[in-house]
């Protein structure tokens, strides 16, 4: 199956979709988004994407989670990421956002 330009394009699209998705992407979802492809073919391509991506052993990996594919940081970098996230300043809300929240809270 792999090797053709079309497969390379599909694999690149699968990787991009997994990257931007906030939830695990199933083969069925990927197949529908990519143009009503056979989910089994898309699953085979997604598994190739996962194997190729993870072979580079970078700080991010693709995992099978909840029946789908998701990018996540590697567990061995948990501590350094935790330190980084602790040093970030808390997000501040604009005055307009605070007013909106006040109206919502009032109407509750």
Secondary structure as a PSIPRED ss2 file (coil, helix, strand):
# PSIPRED VFORMAT (PSIPRED V4.0)

   1 X C   1.000  0.000  0.000
   2 X C   1.000  0.000  0.000
   3 X C   1.000  0.000  0.000
   4 X C   1.000  0.000  0.000
   5 X H   0.000  1.000  0.000
   6 X H   0.000  1.000  0.000
   7 X H   0.000  1.000  0.000
   8 X H   0.000  1.000  0.000
   9 X H   0.000  1.000  0.000
  10 X H   0.000  1.000  0.000
  11 X H   0.000  1.000  0.000
  12 X H   0.000  1.000  0.000
  13 X H   0.000  1.000  0.000
  14 X H   0.000  1.000  0.000
  15 X H   0.000  1.000  0.000
  16 X H   0.000  1.000  0.000
  17 X H   0.000  1.000  0.000
  18 X H   0.000  1.000  0.000
  19 X H   0.000  1.000  0.000
  20 X H   0.000  1.000  0.000
  21 X C   1.000  0.000  0.000
  22 X C   1.000  0.000  0.000
  23 X C   1.000  0.000  0.000
  24 X C   1.000  0.000  0.000
  25 X E   0.000  0.000  1.000
  26 X C   1.000  0.000  0.000
  27 X H   0.000  1.000  0.000
  28 X H   0.000  1.000  0.000
  29 X H   0.000  1.000  0.000
  30 X H   0.000  1.000  0.000
  31 X H   0.000  1.000  0.000
  32 X H   0.000  1.000  0.000
  33 X H   0.000  1.000  0.000
  34 X C   1.000  0.000  0.000
  35 X C   1.000  0.000  0.000
  36 X C   1.000  0.000  0.000
  37 X C   1.000  0.000  0.000
  38 X C   1.000  0.000  0.000
  39 X H   0.000  1.000  0.000
  40 X H   0.000  1.000  0.000
  41 X H   0.000  1.000  0.000
  42 X H   0.000  1.000  0.000
  43 X H   0.000  1.000  0.000
  44 X H   0.000  1.000  0.000
  45 X H   0.000  1.000  0.000
  46 X H   0.000  1.000  0.000
  47 X H   0.000  1.000  0.000
  48 X H   0.000  1.000  0.000
  49 X H   0.000  1.000  0.000
  50 X H   0.000  1.000  0.000
  51 X H   0.000  1.000  0.000
  52 X H   0.000  1.000  0.000
  53 X H   0.000  1.000  0.000
  54 X H   0.000  1.000  0.000
  55 X H   0.000  1.000  0.000
  56 X C   1.000  0.000  0.000
  57 X C   1.000  0.000  0.000
  58 X C   1.000  0.000  0.000
  59 X C   1.000  0.000  0.000
  60 X E   0.000  0.000  1.000
  61 X E   0.000  0.000  1.000
  62 X E   0.000  0.000  1.000
  63 X E   0.000  0.000  1.000
  64 X E   0.000  0.000  1.000
  65 X E   0.000  0.000  1.000
  66 X C   1.000  0.000  0.000
  67 X C   1.000  0.000  0.000
  68 X E   0.000  0.000  1.000
  69 X E   0.000  0.000  1.000
  70 X E   0.000  0.000  1.000
  71 X E   0.000  0.000  1.000
  72 X E   0.000  0.000  1.000
  73 X E   0.000  0.000  1.000
  74 X C   1.000  0.000  0.000
  75 X H   0.000  1.000  0.000
  76 X H   0.000  1.000  0.000
  77 X H   0.000  1.000  0.000
  78 X H   0.000  1.000  0.000
  79 X H   0.000  1.000  0.000
  80 X H   0.000  1.000  0.000
  81 X H   0.000  1.000  0.000
  82 X H   0.000  1.000  0.000
  83 X H   0.000  1.000  0.000
  84 X H   0.000  1.000  0.000
  85 X H   0.000  1.000  0.000
  86 X H   0.000  1.000  0.000
  87 X H   0.000  1.000  0.000
  88 X C   1.000  0.000  0.000
  89 X C   1.000  0.000  0.000
  90 X C   1.000  0.000  0.000
  91 X C   1.000  0.000  0.000
  92 X C   1.000  0.000  0.000
  93 X C   1.000  0.000  0.000
  94 X C   1.000  0.000  0.000
  95 X H   0.000  1.000  0.000
  96 X H   0.000  1.000  0.000
  97 X H   0.000  1.000  0.000
  98 X H   0.000  1.000  0.000
  99 X H   0.000  1.000  0.000
 100 X H   0.000  1.000  0.000
 101 X H   0.000  1.000  0.000
 102 X H   0.000  1.000  0.000
 103 X H   0.000  1.000  0.000
 104 X H   0.000  1.000  0.000
 105 X H   0.000  1.000  0.000
 106 X H   0.000  1.000  0.000
 107 X H   0.000  1.000  0.000
 108 X C   1.000  0.000  0.000
